[in-house]
Amino acid sequence: MNSVSEKRVLVIAGLIIGAIAGFLVLAGNPANMGFCIACFIRDTVGGLGLHRAGVVQYIRPEIIGLILGAYVLSMIRGKHESKGGSAPITRFILGFFVMIGCLMFLGCPTRMILRIGGGDWNALFGLGGFAAGVGVGTFFLKKGYALQRSYVISKLESSLMPIGQIALLILLVAAPAFIFFSQKGPGSMHAPWLLSLVAGLVVGGLAQFSRMCTVGGFRDLFLFKQSPLLLGYIAILIGVFAVNISFGNFHPGFEGQPIAHTDGLWNFLGMGLAGFGSVLLGGCPLRQLIMTGEGSSDAAVAVLGLAAGAAFAHNFGLAASGTGPTANGQIAVAIGFVVAFIIAIVNTKRASA
């Protein structure tokens, strides 16, 4: 794919993804949350009973669709590569703390864009922190940071996460007694499951084909002084803004924004940690889901880390709320930065040795 075609694909994919996110809100998803990888993994973990925050429990079909969409299209395109074994514990820990950062901000990098497209100016602090975090991670990339190489693994092993998504879909539709669905709060707000699943499949396929990555946009800009990936970022913003402004869902301001808080410092630091950790992982939470579908067990381990971080955050009071961050959450973000710096330094020295 030449540079012109790459840019065209990114713009078209971004516009479609942004528009789909906007329409999912109209269909029932929480405001400014057509897609949120962090929030939807958290809800799914809650739906399985791994945390008991009653307002954020629901098996989100969008997550299922993202992984399966990437899996199917990568198979069709011959881009499915079964690889893994690269620093699994390190990747799990990084995924864990990326989620801690996201839940301090109350959204992943994708939701950060959607929040801006809905007029939530608090997300601009998150954008600044995200860019700064990616910049710090890029500094270590320039110094030689790298995790260990991946190895070829069996097709079965690389297919376990996609198979797991089918099991989750069965649980969602069957809704057995041991599954938890919120009766109020964000978890109770969702589009019809089939619509959400189809939306996830489409976005998963688009993200796989375009290699969409919110982290990659800033990383490549800092590394190479140019970044076609940023066009996809901007296109998502335009797509969701167009839907929001057309249907009266654009509400500019800082106060009273849905599922958001106004603490600029911790919005900045939460997304800073998410950006830093995502660079060290090699992709944002959305990209980790897509790479999982493409056959990477390394990405699958990072996704499991995200899930563990979500469960831990809500079981121990680390997640922020509309009223602001908790003291426990602030401590957890600080610890996350320390851990991320240690991982970055150790693996930079090791790679340079």
N, C-alpha and C positions, 0 to 999 in steps of 0.2 A: 504494500500500500504506500503510494507516494505521499508527500507532505500535504498536497492539496486535498487528496482523497481522505487522508486522515483527519484533517480539519473539518471537512464536510461531514464525515461520519460522526465526529464528536459533537458538532453543532446540532445535527438532526437528532442524534440520540439524546442529547441534553434537553432539547426542547420537548421531546416526547416524554422523557422521564419527569421533567418539571410539570408538564400538563397533567400527566397521570397522577402525580402527587396531589395536585390541586383538586382533581376530580374525586380522589379517594376521600378527601376531607368532606366534599359535598355529599358523598355517599355514606358518611358516618364516622370516619376516622377523626381523632381529636384534631382541633385546630392547629394549623402549622405543623402537622404531623402526618402527612400523606405517607411518607417513609421516614422512619428513624431506626437505624440498625440497633443502636444501643437500647432505645426504649422498647423496641419490639422483641429483642432478645430477653430483656428484663421481664416483659410481660409473659413471654413464653415460659421462662424459668419459673415465674410465679404460678402460671397455669399448671405446671407439673408439681407444685407444692414445695419447691425448693426455697422459696421465701414466702412469708405469710402476710405481706402488705396487701390487704384486701382490695385496694383500689387499682392495683396494677397487675392483674392476673388474667391472661387470655393467651391461648396459643395463636400467634399471629401468622396467618397464611402467607403474608408477604415474605417472611423469612424463608418459609418452605419453598415458595415460588422462585425466589432469587437463586437459591442453591440449585434447584432442579432445572431452572431455565438455563443457567450457565452449564450445567452438566450435559443437558441434551444438545445444546448448540455446539459445545466444544467437541462432543462426539461426532456430530454431523460434519463439522469443519475439520476434523482430524487434528484438533488442538488439545485433545485430552491427554495429559501426561501424568502417569502415576509416579509421583516422586515424594520423598519425605525423609525424615531422620536428621534434619538440621536443627540442633539445639532445642529439642522439644520442651524441656523445662523452662528454658529462657523465654521461648515464645509464649508459653502458657502464662508466665509471670508478666510479660509485657502486655498480653491481652487483658489480664486481670486489671492492671493499672490504667490501661487505656479506658476501660469501662469506668473505673473510679473517676477519671477526669471527665468523661462524658456525662456521668450522672451528677457531677458537681455543676456542670453547665446546663444540665437537663436536655441533652440531645447529642447526637453524633455529628460529625462534620456535614453529613448530608442534611440533617435537620437544621443545622446552622444556616445553610443556604435557604432552606424553606422558610425559616423564621424571618430572615431578612426579606424574602419575597412576600411575606405577609405583613410587613411593616414593623416587626419587632426589633427596635433599634438596640435592645440589650445584646442581641446576637452580634452586633458590630464589635463589641468588646471581645466576644468569643472569636470572631474572625481575626482580630489583631493578635490575640493569644495563640491561635492556631498557626498563623503565619510565623510568629516568633518561635513556637515550638518546633515547627518544621525546619526553621532556620538553624536552630541549635542542633537538631539531628543531622542536617546537611553538613554542618561543620565537621562532625565526626565521620561522615561519609567521605569527605575530602581528605581526611587524615588516614583513611584506609579501613574504617569500620566494616566488618562483615561477620556474619555468623557462619558456622560450618556448612560445608556443601551438603546438598541433598543427594539422595541415592534413588535408584529405580526401586519401586515397591510393586506389590501385586495389584492387579486390577481390582480384585476383591477388596483389598484394604482401602484403596482410594475411593471405592464406591460405598463404604460403610456410612459416611455422613449423608449422602443422598438417599440411601436406603432408610436411614433414620428419619429423614424428612417425610417419607411416605408413612412411616409409623406414626409420626406426629399428626399428619393429616387425618389418619384413621381415628386417632384419639380426639381430634377436634370435632370431626363429624359425628362420631359416636357419643361423645361427651359422657363417658362413664362417671360414676359417682366420685372416683378418686381424683378427677380433674377439677381444678378450681377456676371458675369464671367470675370476674368482678360483677357486682350488681350495681355499683356506682363508681364514679371517678373515671380516669382515662381508660382503664382496662375494660370498662363497659361500653366504650365508644368505639365502634368498628363498622366498617363497611360489610355487606354480606360476604360470607367466607369465600364463595366461588368467585366473586368479582375481585376480591383481594388476592386470591390465588392466581388468577389470570394476570392481574396487574404485576404480581411478583415474577411470574414466568416471563412476561414481556420485558420487564426492566432487567431481569437477570440475563436474558439473551442480549439485550442492547448493551449492557455493561460488559458482557463477555466479548462481544464483537468489537466494541469501541475501546476496550481496555480503560474504561472510565475509572479514575481514582482521584479523590479530592486531595490527598496528600501529594500525589505525583505532580499535580499542577504546580504547586509552590516549590517542591523539591527540584524539579527540572528547571524552573526559573532561576533558582539560586545557584544550581550547578552549571547550567549551560546558557543562562541569560536569555532563554527563550523557552516557551512551553505551550505547545498546542493543546495540552490537557486542560489548561486554564479556560480554553474556549468552551469545553464541555461544562465546566463549572459555571461560567457566565450564562450558558444556554439554559441550564437547569433553572437558574434564577429568573431568566426572562420567561420561561415556560410557565413556572408557577405564578409569577407576578401577573401574567396575562390572564390566567384563569381567576386568580383572586380579585383582580380589579374588575373583571367582567361580571362576577357573581357577588360582589359586595363583601369579599373576605379580606380586603386590604385595610388594615387598621393601624396606621402609623403612630408610633409613640413608644415610651418606655414603660409607663404604668399600665397595669391591668392586662398585660399580655398573657395568653393562655399557656399554662404549664411552663412558666418562666419566672425568674426572679430578677431583681434590679441591682444586685450587688456586682458592679462592674469589675472589681478586682478579681473576684472568684469566678466570674464568667471567663475572664481573661486567663486565669491560672488553670482552670479546668480544661479549657480547650488547648492551652499550652502543653499540658501533660499529654492530652490525647494526640496532639500533633507530633510531639517528640517521640512518644512511644510508637506511634504508627510508622514513622520513618525507620526506626530501629527494626520494626517488624517487616518492612518492605511494602506497606500498603495500608490504607485506611480500613475501618471496619467493613464498609461495603466491599472493598477489594478483597478482603480476607474471605468473605462469603463466596465471591465469584471464583477466587482461586481454589477454594474448597470444592466447588462444583467442577472445576477443571482438572481435579485429580491430586491437588497438593494436600498431603496429610499435615505438612507444616502449617498451612493456613487453617486446617481443621483444628489443630491443637490451639492455635491462637483464638479461634472462635470458642472453643471450650473454655479458654481463659476468660474471654469476655463474659460467658455465661456464669462462670464461677464468681467473677467480680460483681456481676449484677446481684446474685444471690447473697453474697457477703455484704454488699452495700446496704441492702434492705433488711438484712437480719441484724445488722449492727449499727444502724442509724448513720450511715455514711452519705447517703444520697441527699441532695438538696431538695427543696420543695419550693412552691410558689412564694413562701415567706422568706426564703434565703437558705444559705448553707448551714449545716450543722457544725459544731466544733469537732466532732469525730470525723466528719468529712474533710474539714480543713487539714486536720492532722494526716489523714490518709493521703490527700493530694501531696502534701509535703514529703511524706515517706515515698510516694510514687516517684517524685522527682529525684530523690536520693538514689533509689533503686535503678532508675533509668540511667542516671549518670554513671553509676557503677558498672552497669552492663555495657554502656557505650565505651567507657574507658578500657575495661578489661578486654573487650573484643576488638578494640582498635589496636591495642598493644599486641594482642595475640596475632592479629592479621598482619601486623607490620613486622613481626619477629622473623 
